[in-house]
């Protein structure tokens, strides 16, 4: 990449959690084990939380929390719109979860 944008990456633009990711476009029968299996390849996964079939399309989404921000970055760069958890189910979306504010899953 082109040298990490925004300098040391500490607390820039609060609102997104540096270690928590939102994962979208998951098959509706996804489970925590499958999420952990994929995401632990990129770092130490602290916790996962699957929200099954909430969207109109029947797709599930999930949250994955890493120990370190760099691990989350790697997962985004490697997986976002590139990886299919189940062949034929479409690529998954991986982005920073919004943090702070009400209505989160935790």
C-alpha positions, 0 to 999 in steps of 0.5 A: 500500500501507500504508507498508512494514511493518517499517520500513526493511526491512533484515535484518528476520526473517532466513530470507528473501532480500530479492532472491530469489524463488520462482516456483511453478505454472509450466507444465512446459515453462517455460524461463529465457528466458520467466522472464526476459522476464516478470520483467525488466519489474520490475527487473534480474534477476541470475539465474534457475533453473528446476526443471522438473517436480519436483512431482507435478502436473508443474508447474515452479517457478523462482527469480528473483534481482533486484538490489534488494529493491524490485524483488522487492517489485514483482514479488510485488505485480504477479504473485503469483496474478495472472499466467498465463505461459501462458493456461490454465495457471493463475496463478503464485505469486511469493514470497520464496525461503527462504534460508540452510539446506541443500537450496536450488537453489544 
